[in-house]
Amino acid sequence: MGSSDPLFLMLKTIILAFLVLVSPTTFSVEPSVPATENVITYFREHLDCLTKAIYYEARGEGYKGMLAVAHVVVNRTKSPKYPDDICSVIYQRNQFSWTQKPPKIVSHHIFDQAREIAYRVLSGETKDPTKGAVSFHSTAVDPEWNKKPKIIIGNHIFY
C-alpha cells in the first residue's frame, strides 16, 4: 500500500480526523471545527476542495509549485480579507475561474499527487514556500493588481 493509494490516503485521513477529535488544538489549519459537525466529513470536504485547487491551478508545475498554490489558499484563510475556511476561499466569487465549470480531470496520477500535497498541507507537515503570499498568477499574464512579488516559483508569481 503506497502513499498515493486511495485506501492508504483514506486511512491517513481517518487517523488524522481522530487525532483532531481527540486534540483539536493540534489541527494547524482549521482549529475551530464546530462541535456539531462531523470532523471526518469536514476534513474530507476541505481536502477535496484543496486538491481540486492544486490540480486545476498548478497541475503543470512540479511539487514546489503545487505546494505553493496550496499554501496561498491556506494563507487566505488566515487573512481578514478572505473567508476563514478552505472551501469558501476556493469558491469565493471571481477568485478561481475553474470553479465556474471545472474541466475534466485528465491526469489521475497528477490529481493523486495534488491530493497527497493537500493532505500534507492540511496536516501541517509542510512549510510555506510562498513567504505568506495570498495571491498568485501565471507568469504569462500581467494583471493590473500586481505589486512587488514575494517569490516566483515555476510559472507562477506569488504576492
ZAFI-686359 format. One record per atom (N, C-alpha, C): residue number from 0; atom name; x, y, z. Coordinates in steps of 0.02 Angstrom, whole numbers, plus 32768, in hexadecimal, padded with zeros to 4 digits. Example, Ala and Ser with C-alpha at 12.3 -4.5 7.8 and 13.67 -1.06 7.14 Angstrom:
BEGIN
 seq atom   px   py   pz
   0    N 8294 7EE4 8186
   0   CA 8267 7F1F 8186
   0    C 8294 7F5B 8186
   1    N 8282 7F90 8162
   1   CA 82AC 7FCB 8165
   1    C 8285 8002 818A
# end
This chain:
BEGIN
 seq atom   px   py   pz
   0    N 802B 7FC6 8000
   0   CA 8000 8000 8000
   0    C 802D 803D 8000
   1    N 8031 8061 7FC6
   1   CA 805B 809C 7FBF
   1    C 803A 80DB 7FD7
   2    N 8061 8112 7FDB
   2   CA 8046 8151 7FF6
   2    C 8013 8171 7FC8
   3    N 800E 815C 7F88
   3   CA 7FDB 8178 7F5C
   3    C 7F9F 8149 7F53
   4    N 7FA1 8111 7F74
   4   CA 7F6A 80E1 7F72
   4    C 7F2C 80FF 7F94
   5    N 7EF1 80FF 7F73
   5   CA 7EB5 811E 7F90
   5    C 7EA3 8102 7FD6
   6    N 7EAC 80C2 7FE0
   6   CA 7E9D 80A5 8022
   6    C 7ECC 80C0 8057
   7    N 7F0C 80C5 8045
   7   CA 7F3E 80E0 8072
   7    C 7F2D 8129 8084
   8    N 7F1B 8151 8051
   8   CA 7F09 8197 805D
   8    C 7ECB 819C 808A
   9    N 7E9A 8170 807F
   9   CA 7E5D 8172 80A8
   9    C 7E6E 8160 80F0
  10    N 7E98 812D 80FA
  10   CA 7EAB 811A 813D
  10    C 7ED1 8152 8160
  11    N 7EFE 8174 813C
  11   CA 7F22 81AC 8159
  11    C 7EF1 81E3 816C
  12    N 7EBF 81F0 8142
  12   CA 7E8E 8223 8150
  12    C 7E66 8212 818F
  13    N 7E51 81D4 8195
  13   CA 7E2A 81BF 81CF
  13    C 7E54 81C5 820F
  14    N 7E92 81B1 820B
  14   CA 7EBE 81B6 8246
  14    C 7EC8 81FE 825A
  15    N 7ED5 8229 8228
  15   CA 7EDD 8270 8238
  15    C 7E9D 828D 8256
  16    N 7E64 827C 8239
  16   CA 7E24 8295 8253
  16    C 7E1A 827E 829B
  17    N 7E2C 8240 82AA
  17   CA 7E26 8227 82EE
  17    C 7E52 8250 831D
  18    N 7E90 825E 8307
  18   CA 7EBD 8285 8330
  18    C 7EA2 82CB 833B
  19    N 7E84 82E8 8308
  19   CA 7E66 832A 830F
  19    C 7E2D 8328 8341
  20    N 7E05 82F3 833E
  20   CA 7DCD 82EC 836C
  20    C 7DE5 82E6 83B4
  21    N 7E1B 82C0 83BD
  21   CA 7E36 82B6 8400
  21    C 7E59 82F5 8419
  22    N 7E7E 8317 83ED
  22   CA 7EA4 8352 8401
  22    C 7E9E 8387 83CB
  23    N 7E68 83AE 83CA
  23   CA 7E5D 83DE 8394
  23    C 7E92 8414 838E
  24    N 7EB8 8421 83C1
  24   CA 7EEB 8455 83BC
  24    C 7F26 8441 8390
  25    N 7F2C 8402 837E
  25   CA 7F64 83ED 8354
  25    C 7F55 83F7 830B
  26    N 7F17 8407 82F8
  26   CA 7F04 8410 82B2
  26    C 7F19 8456 829D
  27    N 7F4C 845C 8272
  27   CA 7F6B 849C 8266
  27    C 7F45 84CB 8238
  28    N 7F18 84B3 820E
  28   CA 7EF8 84DE 81DE
  28    C 7EB3 84F6 81F4
  29    N 7E8A 84CA 820D
  29   CA 7E46 84DB 8221
  29    C 7E3B 84C7 826A
  30    N 7E55 84EE 829A
  30   CA 7E51 84D9 82DF
  30    C 7E0C 84DD 82FE
  31    N 7DDD 84FF 82DE
  31   CA 7D9B 8508 82FD
  31    C 7D65 84E0 82DA
  32    N 7D6D 84A0 82D4
  32   CA 7D3B 8475 82B6
  32    C 7CFE 8474 82E3
  33    N 7CC3 8486 82C9
  33   CA 7C87 8485 82F4
  33    C 7C7B 8441 8313
  34    N 7C69 8440 8352
  34   CA 7C60 8402 8376
  34    C 7C28 83D8 8358
  35    N 7BF7 83F8 833A
  35   CA 7BBE 83D3 831E
  35    C 7BCD 83B6 82D9
  36    N 7C04 83CA 82BB
  36   CA 7C14 83B3 8278
  36    C 7C40 8374 827C
  37    N 7C35 8348 824E
  37   CA 7C5D 830B 824B
  37    C 7CA4 831D 8234
  38    N 7CD5 8312 825E
  38   CA 7D19 8327 8250
  38    C 7D35 8305 8212
  39    N 7D26 82C5 8209
  39   CA 7D40 82A2 81CF
  39    C 7D23 82BF 818F
  40    N 7CE3 82CD 818E
  40   CA 7CC3 82EB 8154
  40    C 7CE0 8330 8146
  41    N 7CE9 8356 817A
  41   CA 7D06 8399 8175
  41    C 7D4B 8396 8155
  42    N 7D75 836B 816F
  42   CA 7DB9 8364 8155
  42    C 7DB7 834C 810C
  43    N 7D8E 831B 80FD
  43   CA 7D8A 82FF 80BA
  43    C 7D73 8335 8088
  44    N 7D42 835D 809B
  44   CA 7D29 8392 806E
  44    C 7D61 83C4 805F
  45    N 7D85 83D8 8092
  45   CA 7DBA 8408 8087
  45    C 7DF5 83EA 8062
  46    N 7E02 83AB 806E
  46   CA 7E35 8387 8048
  46    C 7E23 8385 7FFE
  47    N 7DE4 8376 7FEF
  47   CA 7DCD 8374 7FAA
  47    C 7DD1 83B8 7F89
  48    N 7DBC 83ED 7FAB
  48   CA 7DC0 8431 7F90
  48    C 7E08 8444 7F81
  49    N 7E34 8439 7FB1
  49   CA 7E7A 844C 7FA7
  49    C 7E9B 8422 7F71
  50    N 7E8A 83E2 7F6D
  50   CA 7EA5 83B7 7F38
  50    C 7E93 83D3 7EF3
  51    N 7E54 83E5 7EEB
  51   CA 7E3E 8401 7EAA
  51    C 7E61 8442 7E9A
  52    N 7E6A 846D 7ECB
  52   CA 7E8D 84AD 7EBF
  52    C 7ED5 84A0 7EA9
  53    N 7EF6 8473 7ECB
  53   CA 7F3B 8463 7EB8
  53    C 7F3D 8447 7E72
  54    N 7F11 8418 7E63
  54   CA 7F11 83F7 7E22
  54    C 7F02 842A 7DEA
  55    N 7ECC 844F 7DF0
  55   CA 7EB8 847C 7DBA
  55    C 7EE5 84B9 7DB3
  56    N 7F04 84CF 7DE9
  56   CA 7F2E 850B 7DE6
  56    C 7F78 84FA 7DD8
  57    N 7F8E 84BE 7DEA
  57   CA 7FD6 84B1 7DE6
  57    C 7FE8 846C 7DCC
  58    N 7FBB 844C 7DA7
  58   CA 7FCA 8408 7D90
  58    C 8007 8403 7D62
  59    N 8019 843B 7D42
  59   CA 8054 843A 7D17
  59    C 8094 844C 7D3B
  60    N 808F 8458 7D7A
  60   CA 80C9 846B 7DA3
  60    C 80E6 842D 7DC5
  61    N 811F 8434 7DE1
  61   CA 813C 83FF 7E09
  61    C 8121 8401 7E50
  62    N 813E 83D9 7E7B
  62   CA 8128 83D5 7EC0
  62    C 8127 8419 7EE2
  63    N 815D 843F 7EDC
  63   CA 8161 847F 7EFF
  63    C 812C 84B0 7EE6
  64    N 811D 84B0 7EA6
  64   CA 80E9 84DC 7E8B
  64    C 80A4 84C8 7EA3
  65    N 8097 8488 7EA7
  65   CA 8057 8470 7EC1
  65    C 8051 8480 7F0B
  66    N 8087 8476 7F30
  66   CA 8088 8486 7F77
  66    C 807B 84D1 7F83
  67    N 8099 84FA 7F59
  67   CA 8091 8542 7F60
  67    C 8048 8558 7F57
  68    N 8027 853C 7F26
  68   CA 7FE0 854C 7F1B
  68    C 7FB7 8538 7F58
  69    N 7FC4 84FD 7F73
  69   CA 7FA0 84E6 7FAE
  69    C 7FAA 8517 7FE8
  70    N 7FE6 852E 7FF1
  70   CA 7FF3 855C 8029
  70    C 7FD3 85A0 801F
  71    N 7FCC 85B7 7FE1
  71   CA 7FA8 85F6 7FD6
  71    C 7F60 85EF 7FEF
  72    N 7F40 85B7 7FDF
  72   CA 7EFB 85AC 7FF6
  72    C 7EF9 85AD 8042
  73    N 7F26 8589 8062
  73   CA 7F28 8587 80AC
  73    C 7F37 85CC 80C8
  74    N 7F66 85F0 80A9
  74   CA 7F76 8634 80C1
  74    C 7F39 8662 80BE
  75    N 7F10 8659 808B
  75   CA 7ED4 8682 8086
  75    C 7EA4 8675 80C0
  76    N 7EA1 8638 80D9
  76   CA 7E74 8629 8111
  76    C 7E8A 864F 8150
  77    N 7EC7 8665 8152
  77   CA 7EE2 8688 818C
  77    C 7EDE 86D4 8184
  78    N 7EC8 86EB 814A
  78   CA 7EC3 8733 813B
  78    C 7E7B 874B 8144
  79    N 7E72 8785 8162
  79   CA 7E2E 87A0 816A
  79    C 7E0E 87B4 8128
  80    N 7E35 87B6 80F2
  80   CA 7E1A 87C9 80B0
  80    C 7DF7 8790 808D
  81    N 7DFD 8753 80A8
  81   CA 7DE2 8717 8088
  81    C 7DB9 86EF 80BA
  82    N 7D91 86C0 80A1
  82   CA 7D6C 8693 80CE
  82    C 7D9D 866B 80F9
  83    N 7D83 864E 812F
  83   CA 7DB0 862C 815E
  83    C 7DB1 85E0 8158
  84    N 7D98 85C5 8121
  84   CA 7DA0 857D 8117
  84    C 7DB3 856F 80CE
  85    N 7DD2 8536 80C4
  85   CA 7DF0 8524 8083
  85    C 7DBD 8527 804A
  86    N 7D85 8505 8050
  86   CA 7D55 8502 8019
  86    C 7D38 8547 800A
  87    N 7D2A 856E 803C
  87   CA 7D0F 85B1 8030
  87    C 7D42 85DE 800D
  88    N 7D81 85D7 801D
  88   CA 7DB5 85FD 7FFA
  88    C 7DB6 85EA 7FB0
  89    N 7DB4 85A9 7FA3
  89   CA 7DBA 8591 7F5E
  89    C 7D7C 85A4 7F35
  90    N 7D42 859F 7F53
  90   CA 7D05 85AD 7F2D
  90    C 7CEC 85F4 7F35
  91    N 7D15 861F 7F52
  91   CA 7D03 8666 7F57
  91    C 7CFE 8682 7F10
  92    N 7CCC 86AA 7F04
  92   CA 7CBE 86C3 7EC1
  92    C 7CFB 86E6 7EA2
  93    N 7D07 86D5 7E63
  93   CA 7D3B 86F3 7E39
  93    C 7D83 86E8 7E52
  94    N 7D8E 86B3 7E77
  94   CA 7DD2 86A5 7E8E
  94    C 7DF6 8671 7E62
  95    N 7DD4 863B 7E53
  95   CA 7DF1 8607 7E2A
  95    C 7DC0 85F7 7DF2
  96    N 7DD3 8605 7DB4
  96   CA 7DA4 85FE 7D7C
  96    C 7D8B 85B7 7D72
  97    N 7DB3 8586 7D82
  97   CA 7D9F 8541 7D77
  97    C 7D63 852D 7DA2
  98    N 7D55 8552 7DD8
  98   CA 7D1D 8540 7E04
  98    C 7CD9 854A 7DE2
  99    N 7CD7 8573 7DAD
  99   CA 7C98 857F 7D8A
  99    C 7C81 8541 7D65
 100    N 7CB1 851F 7D46
 100   CA 7CA2 84E1 7D21
 100    C 7CE3 84B8 7D1F
 101    N 7CED 848F 7D53
 101   CA 7D2C 8469 7D56
 101    C 7D36 843C 7D1A
 102    N 7D70 843F 7CFC
 102   CA 7D7F 8411 7CC4
 102    C 7D87 83CA 7CDE
 103    N 7D88 839B 7CB1
 103   CA 7D93 8355 7CC4
 103    C 7DDA 834C 7CDE
 104    N 7DE0 831C 7D0A
 104   CA 7E23 8309 7D23
 104    C 7E42 82DE 7CEC
 105    N 7E79 82F7 7CD2
 105   CA 7E9A 82D4 7C9B
 105    C 7ECE 82A3 7CB4
 106    N 7EF4 82B7 7CE7
 106   CA 7F28 828C 7D01
 106    C 7F17 8278 7D49
 107    N 7F02 823A 7D52
 107   CA 7EF3 8222 7D96
 107    C 7F32 821C 7DC0
 108    N 7F6A 8210 7DA0
 108   CA 7FAA 820D 7DC4
 108    C 7FBA 8251 7DE4
 109    N 7FB3 8286 7DBE
 109   CA 7FC1 82C9 7DD8
 109    C 7F8B 82DC 7E0B
 110    N 7F4D 82C8 7E00
 110   CA 7F18 82D6 7E32
 110    C 7F29 82B3 7E74
 111    N 7F43 8276 7E71
 111   CA 7F57 8253 7EAE
 111    C 7F91 8278 7ED0
 112    N 7FC0 8293 7EA9
 112   CA 7FF6 82BB 7EC6
 112    C 7FDA 82F9 7EE9
 113    N 7FAA 8318 7EC8
 113   CA 7F8A 8354 7EE5
 113    C 7F68 8342 7F27
 114    N 7F47 8308 7F2A
 114   CA 7F26 82F3 7F67
 114    C 7F59 82E7 7F9F
 115    N 7F90 82C8 7F8E
 115   CA 7FC4 82BC 7FC1
 115    C 7FE0 82FE 7FDB
 116    N 7FEB 832E 7FAF
 116   CA 8004 836F 7FC4
 116    C 7FD0 8391 7FF0
 117    N 7F91 838F 7FDB
 117   CA 7F5B 83AE 8003
 117    C 7F59 838F 8049
 118    N 7F5E 834E 804C
 118   CA 7F5D 832B 808D
 118    C 7F97 8343 80B9
 119    N 7FD2 8346 809B
 119   CA 800E 835A 80C2
 119    C 8009 83A2 80DA
 120    N 7FED 83CD 80B0
 120   CA 7FE5 8413 80C4
 120    C 7FB2 8419 80FC
 121    N 7F79 83F9 80F4
 121   CA 7F45 83FC 8128
 121    C 7F5C 83DC 816A
 122    N 7F89 83AD 8164
 122   CA 7FA4 838B 81A0
 122    C 7FDC 83B3 81C2
 123    N 7FF0 83E9 81A3
 123   CA 8026 8411 81C0
 123    C 806B 83F4 81B5
 124    N 8072 83C8 8184
 124   CA 80B2 83A7 8178
 124    C 80E1 83CE 814A
 125    N 80CB 8407 812F
 125   CA 80F3 842B 80FE
 125    C 8101 8472 8114
 126    N 8135 848F 80F8
 126   CA 8145 84D6 8104
 126    C 812D 84FD 80C7
 127    N 8119 853A 80D3
 127   CA 80FF 8566 809E
 127    C 8139 8582 8074
 128    N 813D 856C 8035
 128   CA 8173 8586 800A
 128    C 8164 85CC 7FEE
 129    N 8127 85E7 7FFB
 129   CA 8113 8627 7FDD
 129    C 8121 8664 8009
 130    N 813C 8659 8044
 130   CA 814A 868F 8073
 130    C 810A 86B4 8088
 131    N 80D3 868E 808E
 131   CA 8094 86AB 80A5
 131    C 8068 86C9 806F
 132    N 8075 86BB 8030
 132   CA 804F 86D8 7FF9
 132    C 8005 86C6 7FFD
 133    N 7FDA 86F4 7FE8
 133   CA 7F92 86E8 7FE4
 133    C 7F78 86EE 7F9D
 134    N 7FA4 86FE 7F6E
 134   CA 7F90 8704 7F28
 134    C 7FC7 86E7 7EFB
 135    N 7FB3 86D4 7EBF
 135   CA 7FE3 86BD 7E8E
 135    C 7FC3 86C2 7E49
 136    N 7FED 86C1 7E17
 136   CA 7FD6 86BD 7DD2
 136    C 800D 869E 7DA7
 137    N 7FFA 868B 7D6C
 137   CA 8029 866D 7D3D
 137    C 805A 86A3 7D25
 138    N 8096 868E 7D15
 138   CA 80C7 86BD 7CF9
 138    C 80B3 86D4 7CB4
 139    N 8082 86B3 7C95
 139   CA 806B 86C5 7C52
 139    C 803C 8701 7C51
 140    N 8026 8717 7C8B
 140   CA 7FF8 8750 7C8E
 140    C 8015 8787 7CBB
 141    N 7FFA 87C3 7CB5
 141   CA 800F 87FB 7CDE
 141    C 7FD1 8821 7CF6
 142    N 7FB0 8807 7D2A
 142   CA 7F73 8828 7D40
 142    C 7F81 886D 7D5F
 143    N 7F4F 8898 7D5C
 143   CA 7F58 88DC 7D76
 143    C 7F61 88DF 7DC1
 144    N 7F4C 88AA 7DE5
 144   CA 7F51 88AA 7E2E
 144    C 7F96 8895 7E47
 145    N 7FC2 8881 7E19
 145   CA 8003 8867 7E31
 145    C 8029 889C 7E57
 146    N 8056 8886 7E7F
 146   CA 8080 88B2 7EA8
 146    C 80C4 8891 7EAE
 147    N 80EB 88A3 7EDE
 147   CA 812D 8885 7EE5
 147    C 8126 883C 7EF9
 148    N 8140 880E 7ED0
 148   CA 8139 87C7 7EE0
 148    C 8163 87B3 7F1C
 149    N 8148 8780 7F40
 149   CA 816E 8763 7F77
 149    C 819F 872F 7F5C
 150    N 8187 8709 7F29
 150   CA 81B0 86D3 7F0E
 150    C 8193 86BA 7ECC
 151    N 81BE 86A1 7EA1
 151   CA 81A8 8681 7E64
 151    C 81B9 8637 7E6A
 152    N 8187 860C 7E60
 152   CA 8191 85C4 7E63
 152    C 8174 85A6 7E24
 153    N 819D 8587 7DFD
 153   CA 8186 856A 7DBE
 153    C 816A 85A0 7D91
 154    N 812D 8596 7D79
 154   CA 810C 85C5 7D4C
 154    C 80DB 85F3 7D70
 155    N 80E3 85FC 7DB1
 155   CA 80B5 8627 7DD7
 155    C 80DD 865B 7DFE
 156    N 80BF 8695 7E05
 156   CA 80DA 86CB 7E2D
 156    C 80AD 86D2 7E6A
 157    N 80CA 86D3 7EA5
 157   CA 80A4 86D4 7EE4
 157    C 80AD 8717 7F07
 158    N 8074 8730 7F20
 158   CA 8072 8771 7F42
 158    C 8058 8769 7F89
# end
